[in-house]
Amino acid sequence: MTRLTKKVKRETYAQYRGRAILAELRPPDLIVFRLKGTRREYPLSIAGAFHRAVEIEALAEVLKRKAARQAKRAGL
């Protein structure tokens, strides 16, 4: 895997209010989002983004198990 040593900027397919979202990886550990045609940046640490993604996935798993448990109880 290549280490992040220089800025990498990409235009995403995602849009917000009719504008494309630009994502930029900045060394050593930053993700910066902005809307195309604007200067306002929204930085987020890579560690923070990973932590939030893990929380979202864990919550989805808990809700899935809870729904399965309720379905099982309803079937009894």
PyMOL commands that set and color helices and strands:
alter all, ss='L'
color gray80, all
select helices_A, chain A and resi 46-75
alter helices_A, ss='H'
color red, helices_A
select strands_A, chain A and resi 8-16+19-26+30-35+42-45
alter strands_A, ss='S'
color yellow, strands_A
deselect
rebuild
show_as cartoon
